[in-house]
Amino acid sequence: MDIEQLKYNLKSMIIQECEKEDISPEDIADDVELFSDKSGLELDSLDALQISMGLQNKFGIRLVDSKDFRRVVTTIDNLVAYINEQNA
């Protein structure tokens, strides 16, 4: 899977898992902190759990430790780098 497709798939997964139907994948910037006000996603701790489960179900990525989650799930770019690293 190419990088742009992976980014789109990640954004779609976040939108679906967090039930943010009013946002499209194109609305999410690759380099903006997902859990910041700048992202426009208004994510909370329940959304973090949903994202974690989505990453496991759709990408085979397990982030069971909250510190690992906060380190990896920062931006779309960071998530892509982590997934590519895990699949290398």
PDB file of N, CA, C and O in Angstrom, chain B, residues numbered from 101:
ATOM      1  N   MET B 101       0.856  -1.191   0.000  1.00  0.00           N
ATOM      2  CA  MET B 101       0.000   0.000   0.000  1.00  0.00           C
ATOM      3  C   MET B 101       0.891   1.240   0.000  1.00  0.00           C
ATOM      4  O   MET B 101       1.849   1.332   0.768  1.00  0.00           O
ATOM      5  N   ASP B 102       0.562   2.189  -0.872  1.00  0.00           N
ATOM      6  CA  ASP B 102       1.387   3.389  -0.909  1.00  0.00           C
ATOM      7  C   ASP B 102       1.028   4.316   0.256  1.00  0.00           C
ATOM      8  O   ASP B 102      -0.006   4.169   0.909  1.00  0.00           O
ATOM      9  N   ILE B 103       1.917   5.265   0.482  1.00  0.00           N
ATOM     10  CA  ILE B 103       1.798   6.154   1.652  1.00  0.00           C
ATOM     11  C   ILE B 103       0.504   6.966   1.630  1.00  0.00           C
ATOM     12  O   ILE B 103      -0.168   7.088   2.654  1.00  0.00           O
ATOM     13  N   GLU B 104       0.155   7.515   0.485  1.00  0.00           N
ATOM     14  CA  GLU B 104      -1.055   8.342   0.403  1.00  0.00           C
ATOM     15  C   GLU B 104      -2.310   7.508   0.683  1.00  0.00           C
ATOM     16  O   GLU B 104      -3.238   7.979   1.342  1.00  0.00           O
ATOM     17  N   GLN B 105      -2.334   6.281   0.187  1.00  0.00           N
ATOM     18  CA  GLN B 105      -3.474   5.407   0.444  1.00  0.00           C
ATOM     19  C   GLN B 105      -3.546   5.044   1.919  1.00  0.00           C
ATOM     20  O   GLN B 105      -4.635   4.999   2.491  1.00  0.00           O
ATOM     21  N   LEU B 106      -2.399   4.784   2.541  1.00  0.00           N
ATOM     22  CA  LEU B 106      -2.358   4.466   3.974  1.00  0.00           C
ATOM     23  C   LEU B 106      -2.865   5.654   4.789  1.00  0.00           C
ATOM     24  O   LEU B 106      -3.636   5.473   5.731  1.00  0.00           O
ATOM     25  N   LYS B 107      -2.440   6.864   4.434  1.00  0.00           N
ATOM     26  CA  LYS B 107      -2.911   8.062   5.142  1.00  0.00           C
ATOM     27  C   LYS B 107      -4.427   8.191   5.031  1.00  0.00           C
ATOM     28  O   LYS B 107      -5.112   8.462   6.018  1.00  0.00           O
ATOM     29  N   TYR B 108      -4.942   7.995   3.820  1.00  0.00           N
ATOM     30  CA  TYR B 108      -6.384   8.087   3.605  1.00  0.00           C
ATOM     31  C   TYR B 108      -7.113   7.025   4.429  1.00  0.00           C
ATOM     32  O   TYR B 108      -8.138   7.311   5.048  1.00  0.00           O
ATOM     33  N   ASN B 109      -6.587   5.809   4.436  1.00  0.00           N
ATOM     34  CA  ASN B 109      -7.207   4.719   5.198  1.00  0.00           C
ATOM     35  C   ASN B 109      -7.189   5.010   6.696  1.00  0.00           C
ATOM     36  O   ASN B 109      -8.167   4.730   7.389  1.00  0.00           O
ATOM     37  N   LEU B 110      -6.101   5.563   7.199  1.00  0.00           N
ATOM     38  CA  LEU B 110      -6.018   5.916   8.619  1.00  0.00           C
ATOM     39  C   LEU B 110      -7.035   6.998   8.975  1.00  0.00           C
ATOM     40  O   LEU B 110      -7.730   6.900   9.986  1.00  0.00           O
ATOM     41  N   LYS B 111      -7.113   8.013   8.149  1.00  0.00           N
ATOM     42  CA  LYS B 111      -8.071   9.097   8.390  1.00  0.00           C
ATOM     43  C   LYS B 111      -9.503   8.568   8.358  1.00  0.00           C
ATOM     44  O   LYS B 111     -10.323   8.931   9.200  1.00  0.00           O
ATOM     45  N   SER B 112      -9.796   7.715   7.391  1.00  0.00           N
ATOM     46  CA  SER B 112     -11.134   7.122   7.288  1.00  0.00           C
ATOM     47  C   SER B 112     -11.451   6.281   8.506  1.00  0.00           C
ATOM     48  O   SER B 112     -12.567   6.325   9.022  1.00  0.00           O
ATOM     49  N   MET B 113     -10.470   5.509   8.974  1.00  0.00           N
ATOM     50  CA  MET B 113     -10.663   4.677  10.159  1.00  0.00           C
ATOM     51  C   MET B 113     -10.949   5.546  11.385  1.00  0.00           C
ATOM     52  O   MET B 113     -11.846   5.230  12.168  1.00  0.00           O
ATOM     53  N   ILE B 114     -10.203   6.626  11.558  1.00  0.00           N
ATOM     54  CA  ILE B 114     -10.416   7.520  12.704  1.00  0.00           C
ATOM     55  C   ILE B 114     -11.822   8.123  12.644  1.00  0.00           C
ATOM     56  O   ILE B 114     -12.525   8.170  13.653  1.00  0.00           O
ATOM     57  N   ILE B 115     -12.221   8.579  11.469  1.00  0.00           N
ATOM     58  CA  ILE B 115     -13.556   9.155  11.307  1.00  0.00           C
ATOM     59  C   ILE B 115     -14.633   8.131  11.639  1.00  0.00           C
ATOM     60  O   ILE B 115     -15.597   8.436  12.341  1.00  0.00           O
ATOM     61  N   GLN B 116     -14.464   6.929  11.136  1.00  0.00           N
ATOM     62  CA  GLN B 116     -15.455   5.876  11.374  1.00  0.00           C
ATOM     63  C   GLN B 116     -15.486   5.446  12.841  1.00  0.00           C
ATOM     64  O   GLN B 116     -16.553   5.391  13.454  1.00  0.00           O
ATOM     65  N   GLU B 117     -14.315   5.142  13.401  1.00  0.00           N
ATOM     66  CA  GLU B 117     -14.250   4.649  14.783  1.00  0.00           C
ATOM     67  C   GLU B 117     -14.753   5.688  15.789  1.00  0.00           C
ATOM     68  O   GLU B 117     -15.355   5.336  16.803  1.00  0.00           O
ATOM     69  N   CYS B 118     -14.503   6.959  15.504  1.00  0.00           N
ATOM     70  CA  CYS B 118     -14.871   8.023  16.442  1.00  0.00           C
ATOM     71  C   CYS B 118     -16.196   8.686  16.079  1.00  0.00           C
ATOM     72  O   CYS B 118     -16.598   9.672  16.697  1.00  0.00           O
ATOM     73  N   GLU B 119     -16.868   8.139  15.074  1.00  0.00           N
ATOM     74  CA  GLU B 119     -18.185   8.623  14.651  1.00  0.00           C
ATOM     75  C   GLU B 119     -18.185  10.128  14.383  1.00  0.00           C
ATOM     76  O   GLU B 119     -19.015  10.869  14.911  1.00  0.00           O
ATOM     77  N   LYS B 120     -17.243  10.559  13.557  1.00  0.00           N
ATOM     78  CA  LYS B 120     -17.110  11.977  13.189  1.00  0.00           C
ATOM     79  C   LYS B 120     -17.582  12.162  11.748  1.00  0.00           C
ATOM     80  O   LYS B 120     -16.809  12.594  10.894  1.00  0.00           O
ATOM     81  N   GLU B 121     -18.837  11.840  11.475  1.00  0.00           N
ATOM     82  CA  GLU B 121     -19.375  11.850  10.117  1.00  0.00           C
ATOM     83  C   GLU B 121     -19.346  13.216   9.451  1.00  0.00           C
ATOM     84  O   GLU B 121     -19.441  13.301   8.226  1.00  0.00           O
ATOM     85  N   ASP B 122     -19.218  14.281  10.224  1.00  0.00           N
ATOM     86  CA  ASP B 122     -19.222  15.626   9.644  1.00  0.00           C
ATOM     87  C   ASP B 122     -17.839  16.043   9.142  1.00  0.00           C
ATOM     88  O   ASP B 122     -17.661  17.174   8.689  1.00  0.00           O
ATOM     89  N   ILE B 123     -16.862  15.141   9.220  1.00  0.00           N
ATOM     90  CA  ILE B 123     -15.500  15.419   8.777  1.00  0.00           C
ATOM     91  C   ILE B 123     -15.129  14.409   7.703  1.00  0.00           C
ATOM     92  O   ILE B 123     -15.471  13.231   7.805  1.00  0.00           O
ATOM     93  N   SER B 124     -14.427  14.871   6.672  1.00  0.00           N
ATOM     94  CA  SER B 124     -13.955  13.957   5.627  1.00  0.00           C
ATOM     95  C   SER B 124     -12.450  13.751   5.795  1.00  0.00           C
ATOM     96  O   SER B 124     -11.783  14.561   6.439  1.00  0.00           O
ATOM     97  N   PRO B 125     -11.913  12.677   5.222  1.00  0.00           N
ATOM     98  CA  PRO B 125     -10.465  12.453   5.329  1.00  0.00           C
ATOM     99  C   PRO B 125      -9.644  13.640   4.824  1.00  0.00           C
ATOM    100  O   PRO B 125      -8.567  13.919   5.350  1.00  0.00           O
ATOM    101  N   GLU B 126     -10.144  14.328   3.818  1.00  0.00           N
ATOM    102  CA  GLU B 126      -9.429  15.482   3.276  1.00  0.00           C
ATOM    103  C   GLU B 126      -9.345  16.639   4.273  1.00  0.00           C
ATOM    104  O   GLU B 126      -8.486  17.510   4.136  1.00  0.00           O
ATOM    105  N   ASP B 127     -10.224  16.652   5.266  1.00  0.00           N
ATOM    106  CA  ASP B 127     -10.223  17.719   6.271  1.00  0.00           C
ATOM    107  C   ASP B 127      -9.135  17.544   7.328  1.00  0.00           C
ATOM    108  O   ASP B 127      -8.842  18.478   8.074  1.00  0.00           O
ATOM    109  N   ILE B 128      -8.539  16.362   7.398  1.00  0.00           N
ATOM    110  CA  ILE B 128      -7.543  16.066   8.433  1.00  0.00           C
ATOM    111  C   ILE B 128      -6.149  16.258   7.839  1.00  0.00           C
ATOM    112  O   ILE B 128      -5.759  15.564   6.900  1.00  0.00           O
ATOM    113  N   ALA B 129      -5.403  17.215   8.406  1.00  0.00           N
ATOM    114  CA  ALA B 129      -4.037  17.471   7.928  1.00  0.00           C
ATOM    115  C   ALA B 129      -3.104  16.364   8.421  1.00  0.00           C
ATOM    116  O   ALA B 129      -3.276  15.830   9.517  1.00  0.00           O
ATOM    117  N   ASP B 130      -2.127  16.035   7.600  1.00  0.00           N
ATOM    118  CA  ASP B 130      -1.196  14.956   7.928  1.00  0.00           C
ATOM    119  C   ASP B 130      -0.279  15.289   9.100  1.00  0.00           C
ATOM    120  O   ASP B 130       0.174  14.392   9.812  1.00  0.00           O
ATOM    121  N   ASP B 131      -0.006  16.577   9.300  1.00  0.00           N
ATOM    122  CA  ASP B 131       0.993  16.969  10.291  1.00  0.00           C
ATOM    123  C   ASP B 131       0.416  17.697  11.511  1.00  0.00           C
ATOM    124  O   ASP B 131       1.169  18.277  12.293  1.00  0.00           O
ATOM    125  N   VAL B 132      -0.895  17.672  11.679  1.00  0.00           N
ATOM    126  CA  VAL B 132      -1.522  18.344  12.822  1.00  0.00           C
ATOM    127  C   VAL B 132      -1.779  17.317  13.930  1.00  0.00           C
ATOM    128  O   VAL B 132      -2.209  16.193  13.670  1.00  0.00           O
ATOM    129  N   GLU B 133      -1.508  17.727  15.161  1.00  0.00           N
ATOM    130  CA  GLU B 133      -1.752  16.860  16.312  1.00  0.00           C
ATOM    131  C   GLU B 133      -3.228  16.464  16.350  1.00  0.00           C
ATOM    132  O   GLU B 133      -4.108  17.323  16.402  1.00  0.00           O
ATOM    133  N   LEU B 134      -3.487  15.164  16.322  1.00  0.00           N
ATOM    134  CA  LEU B 134      -4.867  14.668  16.244  1.00  0.00           C
ATOM    135  C   LEU B 134      -5.695  15.059  17.469  1.00  0.00           C
ATOM    136  O   LEU B 134      -6.891  15.325  17.351  1.00  0.00           O
ATOM    137  N   PHE B 135      -5.065  15.093  18.636  1.00  0.00           N
ATOM    138  CA  PHE B 135      -5.797  15.392  19.864  1.00  0.00           C
ATOM    139  C   PHE B 135      -5.691  16.871  20.257  1.00  0.00           C
ATOM    140  O   PHE B 135      -5.868  17.217  21.425  1.00  0.00           O
ATOM    141  N   SER B 136      -5.405  17.735  19.287  1.00  0.00           N
ATOM    142  CA  SER B 136      -5.346  19.176  19.552  1.00  0.00           C
ATOM    143  C   SER B 136      -6.581  19.855  18.975  1.00  0.00           C
ATOM    144  O   SER B 136      -7.307  19.267  18.174  1.00  0.00           O
ATOM    145  N   ASP B 137      -6.809  21.080  19.385  1.00  0.00           N
ATOM    146  CA  ASP B 137      -7.927  21.856  18.845  1.00  0.00           C
ATOM    147  C   ASP B 137      -7.754  22.134  17.355  1.00  0.00           C
ATOM    148  O   ASP B 137      -8.739  22.303  16.636  1.00  0.00           O
ATOM    149  N   LYS B 138      -6.505  22.182  16.888  1.00  0.00           N
ATOM    150  CA  LYS B 138      -6.224  22.486  15.481  1.00  0.00           C
ATOM    151  C   LYS B 138      -6.727  21.404  14.532  1.00  0.00           C
ATOM    152  O   LYS B 138      -6.980  21.683  13.360  1.00  0.00           O
ATOM    153  N   SER B 139      -6.876  20.172  15.021  1.00  0.00           N
ATOM    154  CA  SER B 139      -7.290  19.084  14.134  1.00  0.00           C
ATOM    155  C   SER B 139      -8.758  19.186  13.735  1.00  0.00           C
ATOM    156  O   SER B 139      -9.157  18.689  12.681  1.00  0.00           O
ATOM    157  N   GLY B 140      -9.566  19.838  14.585  1.00  0.00           N
ATOM    158  CA  GLY B 140     -10.992  19.937  14.313  1.00  0.00           C
ATOM    159  C   GLY B 140     -11.763  18.664  14.624  1.00  0.00           C
ATOM    160  O   GLY B 140     -12.969  18.596  14.387  1.00  0.00           O
ATOM    161  N   LEU B 141     -11.078  17.650  15.154  1.00  0.00           N
ATOM    162  CA  LEU B 141     -11.719  16.359  15.427  1.00  0.00           C
ATOM    163  C   LEU B 141     -12.403  16.292  16.793  1.00  0.00           C
ATOM    164  O   LEU B 141     -13.316  15.492  16.996  1.00  0.00           O
ATOM    165  N   GLU B 142     -11.958  17.128  17.721  1.00  0.00           N
ATOM    166  CA  GLU B 142     -12.505  17.134  19.077  1.00  0.00           C
ATOM    167  C   GLU B 142     -12.468  15.738  19.700  1.00  0.00           C
ATOM    168  O   GLU B 142     -13.477  15.239  20.197  1.00  0.00           O
ATOM    169  N   LEU B 143     -11.289  15.118  19.663  1.00  0.00           N
ATOM    170  CA  LEU B 143     -11.120  13.766  20.193  1.00  0.00           C
ATOM    171  C   LEU B 143     -10.936  13.792  21.705  1.00  0.00           C
ATOM    172  O   LEU B 143     -10.359  14.728  22.258  1.00  0.00           O
ATOM    173  N   ASP B 144     -11.439  12.742  22.370  1.00  0.00           N
ATOM    174  CA  ASP B 144     -11.286  12.609  23.815  1.00  0.00           C
ATOM    175  C   ASP B 144     -10.738  11.222  24.142  1.00  0.00           C
ATOM    176  O   ASP B 144     -10.336  10.487  23.240  1.00  0.00           O
ATOM    177  N   SER B 145     -10.718  10.861  25.419  1.00  0.00           N
ATOM    178  CA  SER B 145     -10.124   9.587  25.829  1.00  0.00           C
ATOM    179  C   SER B 145     -10.902   8.384  25.291  1.00  0.00           C
ATOM    180  O   SER B 145     -10.301   7.350  25.000  1.00  0.00           O
ATOM    181  N   LEU B 146     -12.210   8.499  25.155  1.00  0.00           N
ATOM    182  CA  LEU B 146     -12.986   7.407  24.567  1.00  0.00           C
ATOM    183  C   LEU B 146     -12.613   7.227  23.093  1.00  0.00           C
ATOM    184  O   LEU B 146     -12.526   6.101  22.602  1.00  0.00           O
ATOM    185  N   ASP B 147     -12.396   8.331  22.401  1.00  0.00           N
ATOM    186  CA  ASP B 147     -11.952   8.265  21.010  1.00  0.00           C
ATOM    187  C   ASP B 147     -10.583   7.589  20.922  1.00  0.00           C
ATOM    188  O   ASP B 147     -10.322   6.833  19.986  1.00  0.00           O
ATOM    189  N   ALA B 148      -9.713   7.861  21.891  1.00  0.00           N
ATOM    190  CA  ALA B 148      -8.393   7.220  21.904  1.00  0.00           C
ATOM    191  C   ALA B 148      -8.537   5.707  21.966  1.00  0.00           C
ATOM    192  O   ALA B 148      -7.825   4.984  21.270  1.00  0.00           O
ATOM    193  N   LEU B 149      -9.446   5.233  22.787  1.00  0.00           N
ATOM    194  CA  LEU B 149      -9.700   3.793  22.890  1.00  0.00           C
ATOM    195  C   LEU B 149     -10.232   3.254  21.560  1.00  0.00           C
ATOM    196  O   LEU B 149      -9.808   2.194  21.099  1.00  0.00           O
ATOM    197  N   GLN B 150     -11.150   3.981  20.955  1.00  0.00           N
ATOM    198  CA  GLN B 150     -11.708   3.559  19.668  1.00  0.00           C
ATOM    199  C   GLN B 150     -10.625   3.512  18.590  1.00  0.00           C
ATOM    200  O   GLN B 150     -10.593   2.583  17.782  1.00  0.00           O
ATOM    201  N   ILE B 151      -9.746   4.501  18.575  1.00  0.00           N
ATOM    202  CA  ILE B 151      -8.648   4.532  17.602  1.00  0.00           C
ATOM    203  C   ILE B 151      -7.716   3.358  17.843  1.00  0.00           C
ATOM    204  O   ILE B 151      -7.284   2.700  16.897  1.00  0.00           O
ATOM    205  N   SER B 152      -7.407   3.094  19.099  1.00  0.00           N
ATOM    206  CA  SER B 152      -6.540   1.969  19.434  1.00  0.00           C
ATOM    207  C   SER B 152      -7.122   0.656  18.934  1.00  0.00           C
ATOM    208  O   SER B 152      -6.406  -0.169  18.368  1.00  0.00           O
ATOM    209  N   MET B 153      -8.415   0.461  19.142  1.00  0.00           N
ATOM    210  CA  MET B 153      -9.071  -0.765  18.675  1.00  0.00           C
ATOM    211  C   MET B 153      -9.100  -0.808  17.150  1.00  0.00           C
ATOM    212  O   MET B 153      -8.904  -1.874  16.567  1.00  0.00           O
ATOM    213  N   GLY B 154      -9.336   0.308  16.501  1.00  0.00           N
ATOM    214  CA  GLY B 154      -9.336   0.370  15.045  1.00  0.00           C
ATOM    215  C   GLY B 154      -7.970   0.041  14.462  1.00  0.00           C
ATOM    216  O   GLY B 154      -7.873  -0.666  13.459  1.00  0.00           O
ATOM    217  N   LEU B 155      -6.916   0.553  15.090  1.00  0.00           N
ATOM    218  CA  LEU B 155      -5.560   0.249  14.631  1.00  0.00           C
ATOM    219  C   LEU B 155      -5.275  -1.246  14.730  1.00  0.00           C
ATOM    220  O   LEU B 155      -4.645  -1.833  13.850  1.00  0.00           O
ATOM    221  N   GLN B 156      -5.747  -1.845  15.811  1.00  0.00           N
ATOM    222  CA  GLN B 156      -5.533  -3.278  15.982  1.00  0.00           C
ATOM    223  C   GLN B 156      -6.342  -4.084  14.965  1.00  0.00           C
ATOM    224  O   GLN B 156      -5.816  -5.013  14.351  1.00  0.00           O
ATOM    225  N   ASN B 157      -7.606  -3.737  14.786  1.00  0.00           N
ATOM    226  CA  ASN B 157      -8.480  -4.501  13.894  1.00  0.00           C
ATOM    227  C   ASN B 157      -8.130  -4.334  12.420  1.00  0.00           C
ATOM    228  O   ASN B 157      -8.176  -5.298  11.656  1.00  0.00           O
ATOM    229  N   LYS B 158      -7.779  -3.108  12.017  1.00  0.00           N
ATOM    230  CA  LYS B 158      -7.588  -2.845  10.581  1.00  0.00           C
ATOM    231  C   LYS B 158      -6.143  -2.886  10.132  1.00  0.00           C
ATOM    232  O   LYS B 158      -5.864  -3.102   8.953  1.00  0.00           O
ATOM    233  N   PHE B 159      -5.211  -2.679  11.070  1.00  0.00           N
ATOM    234  CA  PHE B 159      -3.808  -2.607  10.672  1.00  0.00           C
ATOM    235  C   PHE B 159      -2.920  -3.584  11.447  1.00  0.00           C
ATOM    236  O   PHE B 159      -1.722  -3.670  11.178  1.00  0.00           O
ATOM    237  N   GLY B 160      -3.487  -4.314  12.396  1.00  0.00           N
ATOM    238  CA  GLY B 160      -2.706  -5.271  13.176  1.00  0.00           C
ATOM    239  C   GLY B 160      -1.716  -4.622  14.126  1.00  0.00           C
ATOM    240  O   GLY B 160      -0.748  -5.255  14.546  1.00  0.00           O
ATOM    241  N   ILE B 161      -1.952  -3.362  14.467  1.00  0.00           N
ATOM    242  CA  ILE B 161      -1.059  -2.615  15.356  1.00  0.00           C
ATOM    243  C   ILE B 161      -1.655  -2.605  16.764  1.00  0.00           C
ATOM    244  O   ILE B 161      -2.773  -2.134  16.972  1.00  0.00           O
ATOM    245  N   ARG B 162      -0.886  -3.136  17.735  1.00  0.00           N
ATOM    246  CA  ARG B 162      -1.356  -3.145  19.127  1.00  0.00           C
ATOM    247  C   ARG B 162      -0.594  -2.105  19.935  1.00  0.00           C
ATOM    248  O   ARG B 162       0.634  -2.141  20.021  1.00  0.00           O
ATOM    249  N   LEU B 163      -1.327  -1.194  20.514  1.00  0.00           N
ATOM    250  CA  LEU B 163      -0.760  -0.169  21.389  1.00  0.00           C
ATOM    251  C   LEU B 163      -1.477  -0.259  22.728  1.00  0.00           C
ATOM    252  O   LEU B 163      -2.356   0.549  23.026  1.00  0.00           O
ATOM    253  N   VAL B 164      -1.097  -1.247  23.534  1.00  0.00           N
ATOM    254  CA  VAL B 164      -1.808  -1.485  24.790  1.00  0.00           C
ATOM    255  C   VAL B 164      -1.370  -0.531  25.898  1.00  0.00           C
ATOM    256  O   VAL B 164      -2.145  -0.257  26.814  1.00  0.00           O
ATOM    257  N   ASP B 165      -0.161  -0.030  25.830  1.00  0.00           N
ATOM    258  CA  ASP B 165       0.334   0.896  26.841  1.00  0.00           C
ATOM    259  C   ASP B 165      -0.049   2.319  26.467  1.00  0.00           C
ATOM    260  O   ASP B 165       0.175   2.740  25.332  1.00  0.00           O
ATOM    261  N   SER B 166      -0.616   3.057  27.391  1.00  0.00           N
ATOM    262  CA  SER B 166      -1.068   4.420  27.081  1.00  0.00           C
ATOM    263  C   SER B 166       0.093   5.336  26.702  1.00  0.00           C
ATOM    264  O   SER B 166      -0.088   6.268  25.919  1.00  0.00           O
ATOM    265  N   LYS B 167       1.286   5.083  27.249  1.00  0.00           N
ATOM    266  CA  LYS B 167       2.448   5.900  26.879  1.00  0.00           C
ATOM    267  C   LYS B 167       2.828   5.652  25.427  1.00  0.00           C
ATOM    268  O   LYS B 167       3.162   6.589  24.702  1.00  0.00           O
ATOM    269  N   ASP B 168       2.777   4.390  25.000  1.00  0.00           N
ATOM    270  CA  ASP B 168       3.061   4.076  23.597  1.00  0.00           C
ATOM    271  C   ASP B 168       2.029   4.741  22.697  1.00  0.00           C
ATOM    272  O   ASP B 168       2.375   5.300  21.656  1.00  0.00           O
ATOM    273  N   PHE B 169       0.773   4.681  23.097  1.00  0.00           N
ATOM    274  CA  PHE B 169      -0.287   5.291  22.300  1.00  0.00           C
ATOM    275  C   PHE B 169      -0.031   6.782  22.137  1.00  0.00           C
ATOM    276  O   PHE B 169      -0.098   7.304  21.024  1.00  0.00           O
ATOM    277  N   ARG B 170       0.260   7.471  23.232  1.00  0.00           N
ATOM    278  CA  ARG B 170       0.499   8.928  23.164  1.00  0.00           C
ATOM    279  C   ARG B 170       1.734   9.265  22.335  1.00  0.00           C
ATOM    280  O   ARG B 170       1.799  10.332  21.726  1.00  0.00           O
ATOM    281  N   ARG B 171       2.715   8.363  22.308  1.00  0.00           N
ATOM    282  CA  ARG B 171       3.932   8.581  21.532  1.00  0.00           C
ATOM    283  C   ARG B 171       3.679   8.371  20.038  1.00  0.00           C
ATOM    284  O   ARG B 171       4.232   9.091  19.206  1.00  0.00           O
ATOM    285  N   VAL B 172       2.848   7.390  19.699  1.00  0.00           N
ATOM    286  CA  VAL B 172       2.635   7.010  18.302  1.00  0.00           C
ATOM    287  C   VAL B 172       1.483   7.771  17.657  1.00  0.00           C
ATOM    288  O   VAL B 172       1.610   8.244  16.528  1.00  0.00           O
ATOM    289  N   VAL B 173       0.372   7.891  18.355  1.00  0.00           N
ATOM    290  CA  VAL B 173      -0.829   8.494  17.768  1.00  0.00           C
ATOM    291  C   VAL B 173      -0.810  10.006  18.037  1.00  0.00           C
ATOM    292  O   VAL B 173      -1.566  10.529  18.855  1.00  0.00           O
ATOM    293  N   THR B 174       0.076  10.667  17.322  1.00  0.00           N
ATOM    294  CA  THR B 174       0.176  12.119  17.452  1.00  0.00           C
ATOM    295  C   THR B 174      -0.360  12.776  16.193  1.00  0.00           C
ATOM    296  O   THR B 174      -1.269  13.605  16.249  1.00  0.00           O
ATOM    297  N   THR B 175       0.215  12.397  15.049  1.00  0.00           N
ATOM    298  CA  THR B 175      -0.214  12.928  13.760  1.00  0.00           C
ATOM    299  C   THR B 175      -0.395  11.764  12.790  1.00  0.00           C
ATOM    300  O   THR B 175       0.040  10.647  13.069  1.00  0.00           O
ATOM    301  N   ILE B 176      -1.024  12.018  11.675  1.00  0.00           N
ATOM    302  CA  ILE B 176      -1.160  10.992  10.633  1.00  0.00           C
ATOM    303  C   ILE B 176       0.231  10.605  10.132  1.00  0.00           C
ATOM    304  O   ILE B 176       0.511   9.422   9.941  1.00  0.00           O
ATOM    305  N   ASP B 177       1.097  11.586   9.918  1.00  0.00           N
ATOM    306  CA  ASP B 177       2.456  11.298   9.457  1.00  0.00           C
ATOM    307  C   ASP B 177       3.183  10.371  10.425  1.00  0.00           C
ATOM    308  O   ASP B 177       3.867   9.442   9.996  1.00  0.00           O
ATOM    309  N   ASN B 178       3.043  10.612  11.714  1.00  0.00           N
ATOM    310  CA  ASN B 178       3.711   9.781  12.715  1.00  0.00           C
ATOM    311  C   ASN B 178       3.133   8.365  12.720  1.00  0.00           C
ATOM    312  O   ASN B 178       3.874   7.391  12.848  1.00  0.00           O
ATOM    313  N   LEU B 179       1.827   8.253  12.582  1.00  0.00           N
ATOM    314  CA  LEU B 179       1.188   6.934  12.523  1.00  0.00           C
ATOM    315  C   LEU B 179       1.665   6.140  11.310  1.00  0.00           C
ATOM    316  O   LEU B 179       1.943   4.945  11.419  1.00  0.00           O
ATOM    317  N   VAL B 180       1.760   6.790  10.173  1.00  0.00           N
ATOM    318  CA  VAL B 180       2.240   6.137   8.949  1.00  0.00           C
ATOM    319  C   VAL B 180       3.672   5.636   9.153  1.00  0.00           C
ATOM    320  O   VAL B 180       3.991   4.502   8.795  1.00  0.00           O
ATOM    321  N   ALA B 181       4.525   6.474   9.723  1.00  0.00           N
ATOM    322  CA  ALA B 181       5.915   6.074   9.968  1.00  0.00           C
ATOM    323  C   ALA B 181       5.968   4.864  10.898  1.00  0.00           C
ATOM    324  O   ALA B 181       6.745   3.937  10.669  1.00  0.00           O
ATOM    325  N   TYR B 182       5.150   4.872  11.938  1.00  0.00           N
ATOM    326  CA  TYR B 182       5.134   3.748  12.892  1.00  0.00           C
ATOM    327  C   TYR B 182       4.636   2.463  12.214  1.00  0.00           C
ATOM    328  O   TYR B 182       5.223   1.398  12.408  1.00  0.00           O
ATOM    329  N   ILE B 183       3.582   2.553  11.438  1.00  0.00           N
ATOM    330  CA  ILE B 183       3.048   1.366  10.754  1.00  0.00           C
ATOM    331  C   ILE B 183       4.084   0.815   9.778  1.00  0.00           C
ATOM    332  O   ILE B 183       4.295  -0.396   9.717  1.00  0.00           O
ATOM    333  N   ASN B 184       4.727   1.688   9.021  1.00  0.00           N
ATOM    334  CA  ASN B 184       5.767   1.245   8.086  1.00  0.00           C
ATOM    335  C   ASN B 184       6.932   0.607   8.812  1.00  0.00           C
ATOM    336  O   ASN B 184       7.501  -0.375   8.334  1.00  0.00           O
ATOM    337  N   GLU B 185       7.293   1.153   9.963  1.00  0.00           N
ATOM    338  CA  GLU B 185       8.369   0.599  10.776  1.00  0.00           C
ATOM    339  C   GLU B 185       8.002  -0.806  11.274  1.00  0.00           C
ATOM    340  O   GLU B 185       8.839  -1.708  11.276  1.00  0.00           O
ATOM    341  N   GLN B 186       6.754  -0.979  11.690  1.00  0.00           N
ATOM    342  CA  GLN B 186       6.310  -2.276  12.198  1.00  0.00           C
ATOM    343  C   GLN B 186       6.240  -3.331  11.092  1.00  0.00           C
ATOM    344  O   GLN B 186       6.430  -4.521  11.345  1.00  0.00           O
ATOM    345  N   ASN B 187       5.967  -2.886   9.874  1.00  0.00           N
ATOM    346  CA  ASN B 187       5.818  -3.814   8.749  1.00  0.00           C
ATOM    347  C   ASN B 187       7.111  -4.025   7.980  1.00  0.00           C
ATOM    348  O   ASN B 187       7.138  -4.756   6.990  1.00  0.00           O
ATOM    349  N   ALA B 188       8.187  -3.384   8.436  1.00  0.00           N
ATOM    350  CA  ALA B 188       9.486  -3.498   7.723  1.00  0.00           C
ATOM    351  C   ALA B 188      10.132  -4.844   7.962  1.00  0.00           C
ATOM    352  O   ALA B 188      11.217  -5.108   7.445  1.00  0.00           O
TER     353      ALA B 188
END
